[in-house]
Amino acid sequence: MTTAALVFGILGGLSAVMGGLTLGGVVPLLAPEFIWTFWFMVSFVFFLSSIACGVLGRRSEVED
């Protein structure tokens, strides 16, 4: 579970960076649906998944 937390955290960080670049106008829109709010919502979901996997991974280590 800690590996999944790491992967989700990295994906969340990359999504947040992409959202910031889109908001700043550095990266043009890839499609009309992929505006900056989309990227920040995706990063929010990935970060929450990362936290959940990290907590579940530590809980399973304690029980072993």
Steps between C-alpha positions, in 0.01 A plus 500: 500500500787740559611459138150590384508804729827610342366455147178688578698778665725540198202502264327757720805722493532474123131581458535805723799621300308449177209698644732783599660508157160503333379777732809707426454456127836330453345183360221540247178310559528141381124479464215730601418271794848515653488841661694583816213403733500149351869454575464626857201271565695203365796588723265529800366149433852360462620666820201365695568154357862535603402586857254211517754248369765631738272467802386152399859394438610610845200340664583163342865529613391555862266200500767260369 
